[in-house]
Amino acid sequence: MMLYYIYDGTFDGFLTAVGEVIEKGELPEEISTEDKLETNLFTETRYIETDFEKAKRLMGRIFKKLSREGLKSVLYCYLSGDPGSEIILCKYLQKVMDAKENIETDLADPIVLKVIKIREKVAKEVHLFKGIVRFRRIGPDLFYAPIEPDHQITPLLAEHFQKRFADQRWFIHDRGRNSGVFYDGNQVRFLKEVELKPELEDLTANLSCLSEEELAWESLWKVYFKSIEIKERSNPRLQKQYLPSRYWKHLIEDCGALGI
């Protein structure tokens, strides 16, 4: 009989589940949210109720055990959303708690290596999106950027764009997860669920809701993008290698000019 832990999808809920594993000394087959879990007759499910105090205590212990880079690995692995990432991270934190020395760079350990590889993959996507997020003015004082990343990276983009556009109100919307990050000009707020007004539901298809100024700038940008293209050096295959076509959906540039 395989044991599955089910939690509420929050980081506190995940830490509560890890705390249960450490306290009871039992390792489930999977740790997952209910909507992602696939069960059968041979699985036993256990619902883990989020305990904020337990999560806080465990986080305090983790802070004492890991360096800043190690903590970053934990966060990136959790936000990856990769299948099985929760149980991998749970095993990693178990090792961290049990070890007398710092293990976060022990590449000979398969669990540590998996966490590092997941972190590198998420970090690569964060770096990419810092360069390809495209904001559109959708009101007098609000800029909107739709994205569809592979990982849950909106919390990791917030600091970069807060510094870059400190005097603007903006909203980055992860359309795939329907979550996002909103900056009101003073502070950042993370939104687990987003409810857009009907006229913004399909912003990328319905450009009529954009301001005239925004439409003009988009047209100019497309003209510029087309003008700098050197046809003799056009290499769509290489372009897709550096920037896979799945990321082009929400770009303002004329992607057709690249054969994408």
C-alpha positions in Angstrom: 0.0 0.0 0.0 1.5 3.3 -1.1 1.0 6.3 1.2 0.3 9.7 -0.4 0.3 13.0 1.6 -2.1 15.6 0.3 -1.6 19.3 1.2 -3.4 22.6 0.3 -0.8 23.8 -2.2 0.7 26.5 0.0 4.3 26.6 1.1 3.2 26.5 4.8 1.1 23.4 3.9 4.1 21.8 2.3 6.4 22.5 5.3 3.7 21.1 7.6 3.8 17.9 5.5 7.6 17.7 5.7 7.3 18.3 9.4 5.0 15.2 9.6 7.5 13.1 7.7 10.3 14.2 10.0 8.3 13.7 13.2 6.7 10.3 12.3 9.7 8.9 10.5 7.5 7.8 7.6 8.2 8.7 4.0 5.2 8.8 1.7 5.4 7.9 -2.0 4.2 11.3 -3.0 3.4 14.7 -1.5 0.9 16.6 -3.7 -2.2 18.7 -4.0 -5.4 16.8 -4.4 -6.0 18.0 -8.0 -2.6 16.7 -9.2 -2.8 13.3 -7.4 -3.5 10.1 -9.3 -4.7 7.4 -6.9 -5.7 3.7 -7.3 -6.8 0.8 -5.1 -3.3 0.4 -3.7 -2.9 3.9 -2.4 -3.6 5.4 1.0 -4.2 9.1 1.1 -3.6 11.3 4.2 -4.8 14.9 4.3 -2.3 17.2 6.0 -3.9 20.2 7.6 -1.7 23.3 7.4 -0.2 24.1 10.8 1.4 27.6 10.6 3.3 27.2 13.9 4.8 23.9 12.8 5.7 25.3 9.4 7.3 28.4 11.1 9.4 26.2 13.5 10.6 24.0 10.6 11.5 27.0 8.5 13.5 28.4 11.5 15.5 25.1 11.6 16.1 25.2 7.8 17.4 28.8 8.0 20.0 27.6 10.5 21.1 24.7 8.4 21.3 26.2 4.9 23.2 29.1 3.4 21.5 31.8 1.3 22.1 29.8 -1.8 20.8 26.6 -0.2 17.6 28.5 0.8 17.3 29.7 -2.8 17.5 26.1 -4.0 14.6 25.1 -1.7 12.4 28.0 -3.0 13.2 27.4 -6.6 12.6 23.7 -6.3 9.2 24.3 -4.7 8.2 26.8 -7.3 9.2 24.6 -10.2 5.9 22.7 -10.0 7.7 19.7 -11.6 6.0 16.3 -11.2 7.5 14.8 -8.0 9.3 17.9 -7.0 7.6 18.0 -3.6 8.8 14.5 -2.6 12.3 15.3 -3.9 12.4 18.5 -1.8 11.0 16.6 1.2 13.8 14.1 1.0 16.3 16.9 0.5 15.1 18.7 3.7 15.2 15.4 5.6 18.8 15.1 4.7 19.5 18.7 5.6 17.9 18.1 9.1 19.8 14.9 9.7 23.2 15.9 8.4 25.9 17.2 10.8 27.5 19.2 8.0 26.2 21.3 5.2 25.2 19.0 2.3 23.9 21.6 -0.2 26.9 21.2 -2.6 27.3 17.4 -2.2 26.8 16.5 -5.9 27.5 12.9 -5.2 24.2 12.7 -3.4 21.4 12.0 -6.0 18.8 14.0 -4.2 21.0 17.0 -3.7 21.9 16.8 -7.4 18.2 16.7 -8.4 17.4 19.8 -6.4 20.4 21.6 -7.9 19.3 20.7 -11.5 15.7 21.8 -10.8 17.0 25.1 -9.4 19.2 25.7 -12.5 16.3 25.0 -14.8 14.0 27.5 -12.9 16.7 30.1 -12.6 17.3 29.9 -16.4 13.6 30.6 -17.1 13.6 33.5 -14.6 16.6 35.0 -16.4 14.9 34.5 -19.7 11.6 36.1 -18.6 13.4 39.2 -17.2 14.2 39.9 -20.8 11.0 38.9 -22.6 8.1 40.1 -20.4 6.2 42.7 -22.4 3.9 45.2 -20.7 1.0 46.8 -22.4 -0.8 49.9 -21.2 -4.4 48.9 -20.5 -5.5 52.0 -18.7 -4.4 55.5 -17.7 -2.0 54.2 -15.1 -1.8 50.4 -15.4 0.5 48.2 -17.4 -0.3 44.5 -17.9 2.0 41.6 -19.0 0.6 38.2 -19.8 3.1 35.3 -19.5 2.9 31.5 -19.7 6.1 30.1 -18.1 6.8 26.4 -17.5 7.4 27.1 -13.8 5.7 29.3 -11.2 8.2 32.1 -11.5 6.0 35.3 -11.0 7.2 35.6 -7.4 10.8 35.5 -8.6 10.2 38.2 -11.2 8.7 40.7 -8.7 11.9 42.3 -7.3 13.4 42.8 -10.7 10.4 44.6 -12.2 9.7 46.5 -9.0 13.2 48.1 -9.3 12.9 48.6 -13.0 9.5 50.2 -13.0 9.3 51.6 -9.5 7.1 54.6 -10.4 4.5 52.5 -12.4 1.6 50.4 -11.5 1.9 47.0 -13.2 0.5 43.5 -13.2 2.3 40.3 -14.4 -0.3 37.6 -15.1 0.6 33.9 -15.3 -2.2 32.9 -17.5 -1.5 29.2 -17.3 -1.8 29.1 -13.5 -4.2 32.1 -13.3 -2.0 33.7 -10.7 0.1 36.8 -10.7 2.0 39.6 -9.1 0.6 43.2 -8.8 2.6 46.3 -7.9 0.6 49.4 -7.0 3.6 51.8 -7.0 4.4 51.2 -3.3 4.2 47.5 -2.6 4.0 44.1 -4.3 1.1 41.7 -3.8 1.1 38.1 -4.9 -2.3 36.9 -6.2 -3.0 33.1 -6.0 -6.1 33.5 -8.2 -6.8 36.2 -10.7 -10.2 37.3 -11.9 -10.0 39.6 -15.0 -12.7 41.9 -16.2 -14.4 40.4 -19.3 -12.8 42.9 -21.7 -9.3 41.8 -20.6 -9.9 38.0 -20.7 -8.4 37.6 -24.1 -6.1 40.6 -24.2 -3.6 39.2 -26.7 -6.4 38.6 -29.2 -8.6 41.6 -28.5 -6.2 44.6 -29.0 -9.1 47.0 -29.1 -9.0 47.3 -25.4 -5.4 48.8 -25.6 -5.0 52.5 -25.5 -4.3 54.4 -28.8 -0.9 55.4 -27.6 -0.1 51.7 -26.8 -1.2 50.5 -30.2 0.9 53.2 -31.9 4.0 52.2 -29.9 3.4 48.5 -30.7 3.2 49.3 -34.4 6.4 51.4 -34.3 8.2 48.6 -32.4 7.1 46.0 -35.0 8.3 48.3 -37.8 11.7 48.7 -36.0 12.0 45.0 -35.4 11.4 44.3 -39.1 13.8 47.0 -40.2 16.8 45.6 -38.3 16.3 42.1 -39.6 19.2 41.0 -41.9 17.5 38.5 -44.3 20.8 36.9 -45.3 21.5 36.0 -41.7 18.1 34.8 -40.9 18.2 31.5 -39.0 14.8 30.6 -37.5 16.1 27.2 -36.2 18.8 28.9 -34.2 16.4 31.6 -33.0 14.0 28.9 -31.7 16.9 27.2 -30.0 17.7 30.3 -28.0 14.1 31.3 -27.5 11.6 28.4 -28.0 8.5 29.3 -30.0 6.2 28.6 -27.0 7.5 31.8 -25.4 6.6 34.0 -28.4 2.9 34.0 -27.9 2.8 37.2 -25.7 5.7 39.1 -27.4 4.9 42.4 -29.2 7.6 41.8 -31.9 6.5 40.5 -35.3 7.2 36.8 -34.8 6.1 36.0 -38.3 9.2 37.8 -39.6 11.3 35.2 -37.9 9.4 32.3 -39.3 8.0 31.4 -35.8 
